Amino acid sequence: MNLRHLEVFHAIMQAGSVTGAAHLLNVTQPAISNVLRHAEQQLKFKLFERMGGRLQPTPEACDLFPDVQAIFGRIDTLNRAVDEIRGGRTGRLAVAASPTFVNAYLPEAVSRLHRHSPGARVTIHAMATANAIEERVARREVDIGLVYTPVMDPSVGVEQVGKSSVVCAVPRRSRLAKQKEVTAQDLAKGIVVATGPTTRIGKAIQAAYGAHGLSMPNVAVEVNSSQAACLMVAKGVGIGLVDLATVHQYPLPDVEFRPFRPHIELSLCLIFPKDRPRSRLALKFAQGLREQFHPVRLSMEIPARDDQASQ
């Protein structure tokens, strides 16, 4: 029996007549009769007998019907899955990002996604470097990566979702905390805590210093994330050069943030396998992230401190 035979047999069993089956399948009665006749020819036994003016299933048909019902039960399940995928209510999504982005942006992005797609399964991979994220995406081990530009791998597609910038994290009671902004000259003799020169932020700092003819700062403490840099600053280790994402995500009462000059812009982007269409779930996740990510301006006002207010 082919699929058309099964469909007609199932419809006749449900409706109890050829006419009823024709209505169920939205075809003509002769079309149902022809398919039934062909099915019985293939099987070499009868599926229905006409008795007392009504079509009655044969014992052989009754034996087959439970298996046919199971097949159409699976088809109903498949159709429901199709409806859920079409509506973006289900699916699987694997995302790779740096620890900073995992903590700073993905909780809200995943929350937005689950509000629209409560059945979605999301796997988050926190990766130490942008190169590792690019490799995961290029090998199709994840659906989406979240990195700062530039992205050099030609096998991945790039979509910008927002901009950020490098700022200074300074100890709350340091002299730099009293300034409206911190310059490269302010860091010339101090201890700087920052990500390494091979990271995207490190490369952006190098490019900005080079463009302005400045000597690179003394990065005495090299870390793998802006969060780690801020924790070092909180302990008085030095001055941090960190991305703006950190500013509004971590409660750090002993650290304040100031704009840094020269200005260093960071472009945040999604990367994905270039030669594979993105799923509806991936597109919805990207849209939610774009809506969430807005450049945040640091206030140029220096908040009054308790010690200043008392004077």
C-alpha positions in Angstrom: 0.0 0.0 0.0 1.3 3.4 -0.9 0.5 6.6 1.1 -2.5 7.5 -1.1 -3.9 4.0 -0.5 -3.4 4.5 3.3 -5.0 7.9 3.2 -8.2 6.7 1.4 -8.4 3.5 3.6 -8.1 5.6 6.7 -10.7 8.1 5.5 -13.2 5.4 4.6 -12.8 3.7 8.0 -13.3 7.0 9.7 -16.3 8.1 7.7 -17.9 4.7 7.1 -18.6 5.4 3.5 -17.0 6.3 0.2 -19.0 9.5 0.1 -18.0 10.5 3.6 -14.3 9.8 2.7 -14.6 12.0 -0.4 -15.8 14.9 1.8 -13.0 14.3 4.3 -10.3 14.4 1.6 -12.1 17.1 -0.5 -12.1 14.9 -3.6 -14.8 13.3 -5.8 -16.4 10.0 -4.9 -15.2 8.3 -8.1 -11.6 9.3 -7.2 -12.0 7.5 -3.8 -13.5 4.5 -5.5 -10.6 4.3 -8.0 -7.9 4.5 -5.3 -9.7 1.9 -3.2 -10.0 -0.5 -6.2 -6.3 -0.1 -7.0 -5.3 -0.7 -3.3 -7.3 -3.9 -3.3 -5.8 -5.0 -6.6 -2.3 -4.5 -5.1 -3.2 -6.3 -1.9 -5.0 -9.1 -3.6 -7.8 -9.1 -1.0 -10.8 -7.1 -0.3 -10.8 -4.3 2.3 -14.6 -3.6 2.2 -17.7 -5.4 1.3 -21.1 -3.8 0.6 -23.7 -5.4 2.9 -27.2 -4.2 3.3 -26.5 -1.1 1.3 -23.5 -0.1 3.6 -19.8 -0.5 3.2 -18.4 -2.8 5.8 -14.7 -3.4 6.5 -13.5 -7.0 6.1 -11.7 -8.8 8.9 -8.4 -8.2 7.0 -9.2 -4.4 7.0 -9.9 -4.5 10.7 -6.5 -6.2 11.3 -4.7 -3.5 9.3 -6.5 -0.5 10.8 -4.6 -0.2 14.1 -1.3 0.1 12.3 -2.8 2.6 9.9 -4.2 4.6 12.8 -0.7 4.7 14.4 0.7 6.0 11.1 -1.8 8.8 10.9 -1.3 9.6 14.6 2.4 10.2 13.8 1.4 12.4 10.9 -0.8 14.4 13.2 2.2 14.8 15.6 4.3 15.9 12.6 1.7 18.4 11.5 1.7 19.9 15.1 5.5 20.1 15.0 5.3 21.9 11.7 2.8 24.4 13.1 5.1 25.0 16.1 8.1 25.5 13.9 6.1 27.8 11.6 5.1 29.9 14.5 8.6 29.9 16.0 7.3 28.3 19.2 9.8 25.4 19.3 13.2 24.3 18.0 16.8 24.1 19.1 19.4 26.9 19.2 23.1 26.7 20.2 24.9 30.0 20.9 28.6 30.7 21.6 29.8 33.9 23.3 32.5 35.3 25.6 31.8 35.0 29.3 31.2 38.8 29.4 28.4 38.5 26.7 27.0 35.4 28.3 26.5 37.3 31.6 25.7 40.7 30.2 23.3 40.1 27.3 22.3 36.5 26.9 20.0 36.2 29.9 17.7 38.9 28.6 18.0 37.6 25.0 17.0 34.1 26.0 14.2 35.4 28.2 12.8 37.4 25.2 13.1 34.3 23.0 11.3 32.1 25.5 8.4 34.6 25.8 7.7 34.0 22.1 8.9 30.4 21.8 8.4 28.7 25.2 9.2 25.3 23.8 12.6 26.3 22.4 15.7 24.5 23.7 18.8 26.8 24.0 22.3 25.7 24.7 24.9 28.4 25.7 28.6 27.9 25.2 30.9 30.3 27.0 34.2 30.5 25.0 37.4 32.1 26.1 38.3 33.8 22.8 36.6 35.2 19.7 38.7 32.9 17.5 37.3 29.9 19.3 33.7 31.2 18.8 34.4 31.7 15.1 35.8 28.1 14.8 32.7 26.7 16.5 30.4 28.6 14.1 32.5 27.7 11.0 32.3 24.0 12.0 28.6 24.3 12.5 28.8 23.2 16.1 26.7 26.2 17.1 24.1 28.1 15.2 25.1 31.6 16.3 28.2 33.3 17.8 28.4 36.7 19.5 31.7 38.6 19.1 33.3 41.9 18.5 34.5 42.7 15.0 36.7 42.2 13.0 35.6 38.8 11.8 38.2 37.3 9.4 36.8 33.8 8.7 35.3 33.9 5.2 33.1 30.9 5.9 30.9 32.8 8.4 28.3 35.5 7.8 28.3 38.7 9.9 25.5 40.8 11.1 26.0 43.9 13.3 23.7 44.2 16.2 25.1 47.1 18.2 28.0 49.3 19.2 29.8 49.7 22.5 33.1 51.4 23.5 36.1 51.0 25.7 35.9 52.8 29.1 38.1 53.1 32.2 37.2 51.3 35.3 38.8 53.1 38.3 38.8 52.6 42.0 36.1 54.6 43.6 38.4 56.7 45.8 41.2 57.2 43.3 42.1 60.6 41.9 40.9 59.5 38.4 37.4 58.9 39.8 37.2 62.7 40.3 37.8 63.4 36.6 35.0 63.5 34.0 37.1 61.4 31.6 40.4 59.5 31.5 43.0 60.0 28.8 45.8 57.8 27.5 48.2 60.2 29.2 46.6 59.6 32.6 47.5 55.9 32.2 51.1 56.4 31.1 52.6 55.8 34.5 49.9 53.6 36.1 49.2 49.9 36.2 46.7 48.9 33.6 44.5 45.9 33.7 43.1 44.8 30.3 42.5 41.9 28.0 45.4 40.7 26.0 46.7 42.1 22.7 45.2 39.1 20.8 41.7 39.7 22.0 39.3 41.9 20.0 39.3 44.6 22.7 43.1 44.4 22.9 43.4 44.9 19.2 41.0 47.8 19.2 43.1 49.5 21.9 46.3 48.9 19.9 44.7 50.4 16.8 43.4 53.5 18.6 46.8 54.1 20.2 48.6 53.6 16.9 46.2 55.9 15.0 46.9 58.7 17.5 50.7 58.1 17.7 50.5 57.1 21.4 52.7 54.6 23.2 50.9 51.5 24.3 49.9 51.4 28.1 51.7 49.2 30.5 49.2 46.3 30.7 50.8 44.8 33.8 47.8 42.5 34.5 46.4 40.7 31.5 43.0 39.1 31.9 40.6 37.2 29.6 37.4 39.2 30.3 36.3 42.7 31.2 34.5 41.3 34.2 37.9 39.9 35.6 39.5 43.3 34.9 36.8 45.1 37.0 37.2 42.7 39.9 41.0 43.5 39.8 40.2 47.2 39.9 37.9 46.7 42.8 40.9 45.3 44.8 43.0 48.3 43.9 45.3 46.4 41.5 45.2 49.1 38.8 43.1 50.9 36.2 40.9 48.8 33.9 40.3 49.3 30.2 37.0 47.5 29.7 34.0 47.3 27.4 30.9 49.3 28.2 28.9 46.1 28.5 30.4 45.6 31.9 29.2 49.0 33.3 25.6 48.2 33.7 25.7 44.4 34.4 27.8 43.8 37.5 27.3 45.4 40.9 30.7 46.8 41.7 30.3 49.5 44.4 34.1 50.0 44.7 34.5 50.7 41.0 33.5 53.7 38.9 33.6 54.1 35.1 34.8 57.0 33.1 34.9 57.7 29.3 38.3 57.0 27.8 40.1 59.2 25.3 41.0 58.4 22.6 37.6 57.0 21.9 37.6 53.3 21.0 34.5 52.0 19.4 33.5 48.3 19.5 31.1 46.8 17.1 29.1 43.8 18.4 28.0 41.3 15.8 26.3 38.0 15.3 28.1 35.4 13.2 26.6 32.3 11.6 27.5 29.6 9.0 27.4 31.4 5.7 26.4 28.4 3.6 23.5 27.3 5.8 20.1 29.0 6.1 19.3 30.3 9.6 16.4 28.8 11.4 13.3 30.8 12.3 14.4 30.5 15.9 17.8 31.9 15.1 16.3 34.9 13.3 13.9 35.5 16.2 16.8 35.4 18.6 18.8 37.9 16.5 15.9 40.3 16.3 15.4 40.2 20.1 19.1 40.9 20.6 19.0 43.9 18.2 16.1 45.3 20.1 17.8 44.8 23.4 21.2 46.2 22.5 21.3 50.0 22.7 24.5 52.1 23.0 24.6 53.3 26.6 26.1 56.8 27.2 28.1 57.3 30.4 27.0 60.3 32.4 29.6 63.1 32.2 28.4 64.2 35.7 30.6 63.0 38.5 28.2 61.8 41.3 28.7 63.4 44.6 30.4 61.1 47.2 29.6 60.8 50.8 33.0 62.2 51.7 32.6 65.2 49.4 29.0 65.9 50.6 30.1 66.1 54.2 32.7 68.8 53.5 
